[in-house]
Amino acid sequence: MTEPTTDQLATLGAAFETFTRRYKLAEAIGAEKQLNELDKQTLLYVAGHPACGPSDIARFLAVPNTTISSATDRLVKRGLLNRDRVEGDRRAVALRLSRAGETYASAQVQAHRDISRRMLEPLSAVERDQFIAMITKIVYHDD
């Protein structure tokens, strides 16, 4: 495999800068106060895994348990997340979205879909498949 050229790196960097400006998720959902990325990922994980525990999220996101503890504290304070004690193990906590958390997570998912649709629309069906295959290869490439 060859190394990327300076021109390729510059072109890719410029494309990503334009991409970031054009496809802003915060503007797409119109929320008054955005969550930080960790809190968003925590909320979305709980949305897909109701009654999960903080350690489940920490493993999935590859962050320390204390980091998730802080994230869940923030989400509970904002009224987006509820902590329930697990029957039979008073130390365990099951996390669930509040109604406001469900609304926020749903808006996030819809905004991601809308942005993805806007990105893929100018491409032909073949180009879409190629683009998705390339992005998938990049994302899941392990050194």
C-alpha positions as CSV (number, residue, x, y, z in Angstrom):
1,M,0.0,0.0,0.0
2,T,1.3,3.5,-0.8
3,E,1.3,6.5,1.4
4,P,-1.2,9.3,0.7
5,T,0.3,12.3,-1.2
6,T,0.4,15.8,0.2
7,D,-2.2,16.9,-2.4
8,Q,-4.5,14.0,-1.4
9,L,-4.2,15.0,2.3
10,A,-4.9,18.6,1.5
11,T,-7.9,17.8,-0.7
12,L,-9.4,15.4,1.9
13,G,-8.9,18.0,4.7
14,A,-10.6,20.7,2.7
15,A,-13.5,18.3,1.9
16,F,-13.9,17.4,5.6
17,E,-13.9,21.1,6.6
18,T,-16.7,21.8,4.0
19,F,-18.5,18.6,5.1
20,T,-18.5,19.7,8.7
21,R,-19.9,23.2,7.9
22,R,-22.5,21.8,5.5
23,Y,-23.9,19.0,7.6
24,K,-24.1,20.4,11.1
25,L,-26.2,18.1,13.3
26,A,-26.8,20.7,16.0
27,E,-28.6,22.9,13.5
28,A,-30.5,20.0,12.1
29,I,-32.2,19.2,15.4
30,G,-32.5,22.8,16.6
31,A,-32.0,21.9,20.2
32,E,-31.5,24.9,22.6
33,K,-28.5,23.4,24.4
34,Q,-26.6,20.6,22.8
35,L,-25.2,17.6,24.7
36,N,-21.5,16.9,24.5
37,E,-20.5,13.9,22.3
38,L,-20.1,11.5,25.2
39,D,-23.5,12.4,26.6
40,K,-25.1,12.0,23.2
41,Q,-23.5,8.6,22.7
42,T,-24.6,7.5,26.2
43,L,-28.1,8.6,25.6
44,L,-28.3,6.8,22.2
45,Y,-26.8,3.6,23.7
46,V,-29.5,3.6,26.4
47,A,-32.1,4.2,23.8
48,G,-31.0,1.1,22.0
49,H,-30.5,-0.9,25.2
50,P,-33.2,-0.1,27.8
51,A,-32.4,-1.2,31.3
52,C,-28.6,-1.4,30.6
53,G,-26.1,-0.6,33.3
54,P,-23.4,2.0,33.3
55,S,-20.7,-0.6,32.9
56,D,-22.4,-1.8,29.6
57,I,-22.1,1.7,28.2
58,A,-18.5,2.1,29.4
59,R,-17.5,-1.2,27.7
60,F,-19.2,-0.2,24.4
61,L,-17.7,3.3,24.3
62,A,-14.4,2.1,25.7
63,V,-14.2,4.7,28.5
64,P,-13.7,4.3,32.2
65,N,-16.8,3.6,34.4
66,T,-16.2,6.9,36.2
67,T,-16.5,8.8,32.9
68,I,-19.9,7.2,32.3
69,S,-21.0,7.9,35.9
70,S,-20.4,11.6,35.2
71,A,-22.2,11.4,31.9
72,T,-25.2,9.7,33.5
73,D,-25.2,12.3,36.3
74,R,-25.4,15.1,33.8
75,L,-28.2,13.3,31.8
76,V,-30.2,12.7,35.0
77,K,-29.9,16.3,36.0
78,R,-31.1,17.4,32.6
79,G,-34.1,15.1,32.9
80,L,-33.1,12.9,30.0
81,L,-32.3,9.8,31.9
82,N,-33.7,7.8,34.8
83,R,-31.9,5.4,37.1
84,D,-33.8,2.5,38.5
85,R,-32.6,0.1,41.2
86,V,-32.5,-3.5,40.1
87,E,-34.6,-5.8,42.2
88,G,-32.4,-8.4,43.9
89,D,-29.1,-6.3,43.6
90,R,-29.4,-3.0,45.4
91,R,-26.0,-1.9,44.0
92,A,-27.0,-2.4,40.4
93,V,-28.6,0.4,38.4
94,A,-30.8,0.0,35.2
95,L,-30.8,3.1,33.0
96,R,-33.9,4.2,31.0
97,L,-34.7,7.3,29.0
98,S,-37.2,9.7,30.4
99,R,-39.9,11.0,28.1
100,A,-37.7,14.0,27.3
101,G,-34.8,11.6,26.7
102,E,-36.8,9.6,24.3
103,T,-37.8,12.8,22.4
104,Y,-34.1,13.9,22.3
105,A,-32.8,10.5,21.2
106,S,-35.5,10.3,18.5
107,A,-34.6,13.7,17.2
108,Q,-30.9,12.8,17.1
109,V,-31.7,9.6,15.1
110,Q,-33.9,11.4,12.7
111,A,-31.4,14.2,12.2
112,H,-28.7,11.6,11.4
113,R,-31.0,10.0,8.9
114,D,-31.8,13.3,7.3
115,I,-28.2,14.3,7.0
116,S,-27.3,10.8,5.6
117,R,-30.1,11.2,3.0
118,R,-28.8,14.6,2.0
119,M,-25.3,13.2,1.6
120,L,-26.3,10.2,-0.5
121,E,-28.9,11.9,-2.7
122,P,-26.5,13.4,-5.3
123,L,-24.9,9.9,-5.8
124,S,-26.1,7.2,-8.1
125,A,-27.1,3.9,-6.5
126,V,-23.7,2.4,-7.5
127,E,-21.8,5.4,-6.1
128,R,-23.8,5.1,-2.9
129,D,-22.8,1.5,-2.4
130,Q,-19.2,2.3,-3.2
131,F,-19.1,5.3,-0.8
132,I,-20.7,3.3,2.0
133,A,-18.2,0.4,1.4
134,M,-15.3,2.8,1.5
135,I,-16.5,4.6,4.7
136,T,-17.1,1.2,6.3
137,K,-13.6,0.1,5.4
138,I,-12.1,3.2,6.9
139,V,-14.2,3.1,10.1
140,Y,-13.5,-0.6,10.8
141,H,-9.9,-0.7,9.8
142,D,-7.6,-1.8,12.6
143,D,-3.9,-1.1,12.4
